[in-house]
């Protein structure tokens, strides 16, 4: 990218800016990947000491680019002050809304008219959740399109910046042995999990209004699903890749009330109501599991089990593709039942990919019952490098205008369509002990079909 640009982080002293955005920008700048960065502005109501410590000490050269602007998203005088700053700048403006989703609309209504006064190229980055249901997502899209064209809007999902998730694409479409069996004829089912061992970590003001369905299932989980199951795009270009994701999401079966009750589990960890800031009559879920189906020729009849939750036994983000059992005649030949083959994409706690095969044990009989053998590839260990943080990947794509890993307007609405029946139905809220691997009702969801979770 040759043109100059400046980045404005609205909510620039918050956790996301301090822990992720500013460090990522600093690493990109000091490594020489974004030499044309002119200024970084943190916009917030108060100049927090933590911001000074991060912005000014990450790197001496990067620190010289960092500026603070007192800013209240609901105060018109703040936008007038911002307009004065914009008048003094040349090049592209990149605005990053690192604020509560409850403030998106107010900010866009005031920021949009200001930016329309300038001829500078501009981009707007929006964190999730994008809306709170299908209706609000459509309303937010309409509001954005009042001031911005779709090519200027970058709806970000940091899961898509993870090395392992992106390698799903490479594994499938670069290797005939995998793409040839990536269908209902060979795959028994798929599990997608994003489990955390921590709770809400003082974010009750946000999380208690959102819950696991809106916070994780509607965005991160469905994005991983679409990358795993989409058809090959005709060309390696951002819009063609996103076209295939949209086609896939249109094929995900919408659940009726009966299916929601039988294929969805909502739960909450013990002690959630005692967390500071949580409403005592809260019905917010901290865990959700769902069984989904994709009604297209490739995936018809294959169940997809998605689960995400907090205060569980470990942190684990992974996709497990489970292949069908071997024919019964082979089982009788071996006098045992070999385990099903699996391909596992893990992005946490490690970034790795594994293939599980059944191989003859050392020094066993010729027809001995095989043992499960893992062939694993750890990206960092193999390349002997630090993998870039997800935000480094996405910020660099943003700066270069590559929209492949960002979410399109119609795409986000389709994801809300899929989860809207879950939001509409008043499901039982199960309580689970902190530190369990999975809530018991989630185990029963998959065990009812004779399967087990791989967590």
PyMOL commands that set and color helices and strands:
alter all, ss='L'
color gray80, all
select helices_A, chain A and resi 15-30+49-57+60-63+76-87+101-115+134-147+150-152+158-161+163-174+176-179+204-207+211-229+238-251+257-263+272-274+328-334+379-383+390-400+409-424+440-447
alter helices_A, ss='H'
color red, helices_A
select strands_A, chain A and resi 5-10+37-44+66-70+92-97+122-126+153-155+187-195+264-269+287-292+303-309+316-323+342-348+352-359+371-378+429-432
alter strands_A, ss='S'
color yellow, strands_A
deselect
rebuild
show_as cartoon
